[in-house]
Amino acid sequence: LASLNHPNIVTILTAEKQQNVFFIVMEYVPGQTLEALIQQSGALDIPTTLDYTCQMANALDHAHRHGILHRDLRPSNVLVTATGMLKVADFGTSRVLELAARGTTVVGSPPYMAPEQFAGEAVFASDLYALGVVLFELLTGHKPFQAQSSVEMFRMHLETKPPRASSVILDIPVWFDTLILHLM
């Protein structure tokens, strides 16, 4: 993870173990989480949403090119600086994969998990699925699926087509729906 050097990824300074406690030391990023920004502002405007989505996609592309699957992309794991630069953080649940391999443990946050993650079979496309969920949330101010349990959430992600963002917020271009469906 420390080998990842990208402007949209929080730099890992070191990983250590002291008294049987493992920890990762990362660069300090002043700002707030994307989750806090969504909670404060609700849906973001389209230019900001596009900018943020591209920055997250660039971070994922860099990680994937280095064989690293994030497995827990969500707004609380993305930091926003005062200048609008995003930094994807919390690679603590990531997995180093060969291109054809899979992450073999169930890790992630159910509202953002791809169906295969619930089965413990995460792949690089699982991160893109999470990006689609985050994109929907940026555009609408809420997640595409609401459920009372992880089992119900899994069933929704597996069996239910995500709602159209353009049906929730009317001035969203319909092509966003196509992009979200493609990612998810």
C-alpha angles and dihedrals in degrees: 000000000000088000091067106104111175133131091235096051124076107245115245107221099184145332117222144173122217123173091347092307116121118206141167123223112210136181115275111251114194113214136057139290121269086240091060090048092052091047091052099041106023112208114016124226118265099253092051091045091052092047093049093044091052091049092051091046090052091051092049092046091053093047093046092049086057092049095254122136113197097204095187109057108158136134094267089059094053120081123206119206124210089259093055097255113144124218119193108218141176102063085162090110094042124119131212107230139183109234094261097036130099136220102249105201129072103254130154144061111294098227089058101035123114115231092254090056091062086060092049093251105115119171133179090273088061089071090052089052089055089049088056091052091049090048090053089049093049091052098043106023093240141066120268094237129043119191139163096225142024090248092054090045090052091050091050093049091047101042109022127077109228115255116259111261088213090060090055098044109027099205093058111111112248091234087073087065089055092049093048092047090049092052094044 
